[in-house]
Every structure is written in structure tokens, then in C-alpha cells.
Amino acid sequence: MSTIKDKIKAGSLPEKTVPVCLNGALVGEFEAADRQLQEALRRPGSDSLDGGGDTRELAQRTEDLRQRMLDGSVDFRLRAMGRTRWRKFIAAHPPRQDDDGTLDPRDRNIGINVDTFYPALIRASVVDPELDDEDWLNLLGGVRKGEDGEDEDVEGILTSRQFDELASAAWDLNRDTVDVPFSRAASRILNSAPE
């Protein structure tokens, strides 16, 4: 039986994996192929279970596109910060204020500069894959020096939704409780299968 000391020594910060499809151009193709497949299955005389002819080809195309989307996806593994690091991180992104000391309305709700905080939070939380500054710039967007020495805006490839999913996961890792998860699927299998 392990002691509290053993459990503390074996402890770790919570982690979460967020899959992100970086080949967004395939989404439209997949949706069109799936729509065509659904239409083919509704046609009189088509048997949805035999998969013959057109339906089989459309099903294969849909599955091929799904596989290409999976191949174009990246699993981002995020890790929470320790309490001291988190407090310093929050302090590094104070809310913006007007000249009279009034907090910027965008920052008022949670007391941080939302424009600088969330991109930095994602970068600080992702532990795998390892990314360099150029990778981050291409993912999140930002500003870089052009060949002429002038600043140029770079539009990142993450959608607003993908960005929010990563930011929410990073926030939740640091601010939510850590509960012991429950798997209905595992429970159902283990409680119904003979040993």
C-alpha cells in the first residue's frame, strides 16, 4: 500500500490532448462526399447495407477523405502549470487600462489582457509536439519582419474555433478540478463480459 509521500512523489500536473485537423480544406470535400452518399442511400432501389455500385464508391471516397483529415491532424498535448508559475503567468498579462485607470471592457471580466494572454497560454501549455517560433507564428498568427524590414501580419492557420479549443483546454487544465474520470464504455464492457 502506498503512503501519502509515495503518492506526492508520483504525482504530476494534469494533461489533456486536443486533436486539431490542420488540413481544413478537406472539410468541405468530406461534407460534399458525405452528402452525396446520403443522397445515394435515399434513392429508390438503393440498399444501404449492400454497398453496391455508386454507394460503395461514394462510401469509399468519404472514408478516404476522413482518413486524409486524420492524417492532416495533430494531437496537441497540453500540461497545466504549477500554482506559482500560473500566478506569475497571469501577472505577466495585466488588463489594459485607459489613461484614467478604467479597465478595458475586453479585459474586465477575468482581469487579464485577453489579446496577449491566450496565445501565450497555448504556447506555454503545449508540451507536445515541440514547436519553434516559426511554427507558432504559422499556427496562431502574429507579426514578423518582412524581407524589407517592415512588420507584416501573418494570419495563422488555426480557425477561431480551433484556437478556442486549445485555449479552453489550457485554461481548464489550470483552473478546473482534477476528477477521476469515468468511462461508460469500459464499465459496460467489464460489467457485462464474462471473466
C-alpha positions as CSV (number, residue, x, y, z in Angstrom):
1,M,0.0,0.0,0.0
2,S,1.5,3.4,-1.0
3,T,1.8,6.2,1.5
4,I,0.9,9.8,1.0
5,K,4.6,10.5,0.5
6,D,4.7,8.0,-2.4
7,K,1.6,9.5,-3.9
8,I,3.0,13.0,-3.8
9,K,6.3,11.9,-5.3
10,A,4.5,10.1,-8.1
11,G,2.1,13.0,-8.7
12,S,2.1,15.1,-11.8
13,L,0.3,18.1,-13.3
14,P,-2.8,17.3,-15.3
15,E,-2.6,16.9,-19.1
16,K,-5.0,16.8,-21.9
17,T,-4.8,16.0,-25.6
18,V,-6.6,18.1,-28.2
19,P,-6.7,16.8,-31.7
20,V,-6.7,19.6,-34.4
21,C,-7.2,19.0,-38.1
22,L,-4.7,21.3,-39.9
23,N,-5.9,20.3,-43.3
24,G,-9.2,22.3,-43.2
25,A,-9.6,22.4,-47.0
26,L,-10.7,18.8,-46.8
27,V,-13.7,19.5,-44.5
28,G,-15.7,20.9,-47.5
29,E,-14.8,17.9,-49.7
30,F,-15.7,15.5,-46.9
31,E,-19.1,17.2,-46.3
32,A,-19.9,17.1,-50.1
33,A,-18.9,13.5,-50.4
34,D,-20.9,12.5,-47.3
35,R,-23.9,14.5,-48.6
36,Q,-23.7,12.7,-52.0
37,L,-23.5,9.3,-50.1
38,Q,-26.6,10.2,-48.0
39,E,-28.5,11.2,-51.2
40,A,-27.5,8.0,-52.9
41,L,-28.7,6.0,-50.0
42,R,-32.2,7.7,-50.1
43,R,-32.7,6.9,-53.8
44,P,-35.3,4.3,-54.5
45,G,-33.8,0.9,-55.2
46,S,-30.6,1.6,-53.3
47,D,-29.9,-0.8,-50.5
48,S,-27.9,0.9,-47.8
49,L,-26.5,-2.3,-46.5
50,D,-25.2,-4.0,-49.6
51,G,-22.9,-1.1,-50.6
52,G,-23.1,-1.8,-54.3
53,G,-22.2,0.4,-57.2
54,D,-22.3,4.2,-56.6
55,T,-22.9,3.9,-52.9
56,R,-19.8,1.8,-52.4
57,E,-17.7,4.2,-54.4
58,L,-19.1,7.2,-52.5
59,A,-18.6,5.5,-49.2
60,Q,-15.0,4.7,-50.1
61,R,-14.4,8.3,-51.2
62,T,-15.9,9.6,-47.9
63,E,-13.8,7.3,-45.9
64,D,-10.6,8.2,-47.9
65,L,-11.3,11.9,-47.2
66,R,-11.9,11.1,-43.5
67,Q,-8.6,9.3,-43.4
68,R,-6.8,12.2,-45.1
69,M,-8.3,14.5,-42.5
70,L,-7.0,12.3,-39.7
71,D,-3.6,12.2,-41.4
72,G,-3.7,16.0,-41.5
73,S,-4.5,16.2,-37.8
74,V,-2.1,16.9,-34.9
75,D,-2.6,15.8,-31.3
76,F,-1.6,18.7,-29.1
77,R,-0.7,17.5,-25.6
78,L,-1.1,20.3,-23.1
79,R,0.0,20.3,-19.4
80,A,-1.1,22.5,-16.6
81,M,1.3,24.9,-14.9
82,G,2.2,24.7,-11.2
83,R,0.5,27.2,-8.9
84,T,3.5,29.6,-8.6
85,R,4.2,29.5,-12.4
86,W,0.5,30.1,-13.1
87,R,0.3,33.2,-10.8
88,K,3.4,34.7,-12.5
89,F,2.0,33.9,-15.9
90,I,-1.3,35.7,-15.0
91,A,0.7,38.7,-13.7
92,A,2.6,39.0,-17.0
93,H,-0.7,39.8,-18.8
94,P,-2.3,42.6,-16.8
95,P,-5.6,44.0,-18.1
96,R,-5.3,47.1,-20.3
97,Q,-6.3,50.4,-18.8
98,D,-7.3,53.8,-20.1
99,D,-5.3,56.9,-19.1
100,D,-7.8,57.4,-16.2
101,G,-7.3,53.9,-14.9
102,T,-10.5,52.4,-16.3
103,L,-10.2,48.8,-17.3
104,D,-10.6,48.0,-21.0
105,P,-14.0,46.3,-21.4
106,R,-12.4,43.3,-23.2
107,D,-10.2,42.6,-20.2
108,R,-12.6,43.5,-17.4
109,N,-14.3,40.1,-16.9
110,I,-11.3,38.0,-16.0
111,G,-8.7,40.6,-15.3
112,I,-6.1,39.8,-18.0
113,N,-5.1,41.2,-21.4
114,V,-7.1,38.7,-23.5
115,D,-5.2,39.7,-26.7
116,T,-1.8,38.6,-25.2
117,F,-2.8,36.1,-22.6
118,Y,-4.5,33.3,-24.7
119,P,-1.8,32.9,-27.4
120,A,0.8,32.8,-24.7
121,L,-1.2,30.4,-22.7
122,I,-1.5,28.0,-25.6
123,R,2.3,28.2,-26.2
124,A,3.1,27.7,-22.5
125,S,0.8,24.8,-22.2
126,V,1.6,22.7,-25.3
127,V,4.3,20.2,-24.4
128,D,4.0,18.0,-27.5
129,P,4.7,18.4,-30.3
130,E,7.7,20.7,-29.8
131,L,7.2,23.8,-32.0
132,D,9.6,26.6,-32.8
133,D,8.7,30.3,-33.1
134,E,8.0,30.0,-36.8
135,D,5.7,27.1,-36.2
136,W,3.8,29.1,-33.6
137,L,3.6,32.1,-35.9
138,N,2.1,30.0,-38.7
139,L,-0.4,28.3,-36.3
140,L,-1.5,31.3,-34.2
141,G,-0.6,34.2,-36.5
142,G,1.1,37.4,-35.4
143,V,3.6,39.9,-36.7
144,R,7.0,39.2,-38.3
145,K,9.7,41.3,-40.0
146,G,9.3,41.1,-43.8
147,E,12.3,41.0,-46.2
148,D,12.1,44.8,-46.4
149,G,12.4,45.1,-42.6
150,E,8.8,46.2,-42.3
151,D,6.3,44.4,-40.0
152,E,3.9,42.1,-41.8
153,D,0.8,40.5,-40.3
154,V,0.7,36.7,-40.5
155,E,-2.7,35.0,-40.5
156,G,-2.4,31.8,-38.6
157,I,-3.9,28.6,-40.0
158,L,-6.0,27.8,-36.9
159,T,-9.6,28.8,-37.1
160,S,-11.1,30.8,-34.3
161,R,-12.8,27.6,-33.1
162,Q,-9.5,25.6,-33.1
163,F,-7.8,28.4,-31.2
164,D,-10.6,28.5,-28.7
165,E,-10.4,24.7,-28.2
166,L,-6.7,24.9,-27.4
167,A,-7.1,28.0,-25.2
168,S,-10.1,26.4,-23.3
169,A,-8.2,23.2,-22.7
170,A,-5.2,25.1,-21.4
171,W,-7.4,27.3,-19.1
172,D,-9.4,24.3,-17.9
173,L,-6.2,22.4,-17.0
174,N,-5.1,25.3,-14.8
175,R,-8.4,26.3,-13.3
176,D,-10.8,23.3,-13.2
177,T,-10.8,20.5,-10.7
178,V,-9.0,17.2,-11.4
179,D,-11.6,14.5,-11.1
180,V,-11.1,10.8,-11.5
181,P,-12.6,10.1,-15.0
182,F,-15.3,7.5,-15.6
183,S,-15.6,5.5,-18.8
184,R,-19.1,4.3,-19.6
185,A,-17.8,2.1,-22.4
186,A,-15.2,0.4,-20.2
187,S,-17.7,0.0,-17.4
188,R,-20.3,-1.5,-19.8
189,I,-17.8,-4.0,-21.2
190,L,-16.3,-5.0,-17.9
191,N,-19.7,-5.4,-16.2
192,S,-21.2,-7.5,-19.0
193,A,-18.3,-9.6,-20.2
194,P,-17.6,-13.0,-18.6
195,E,-14.2,-13.3,-17.0
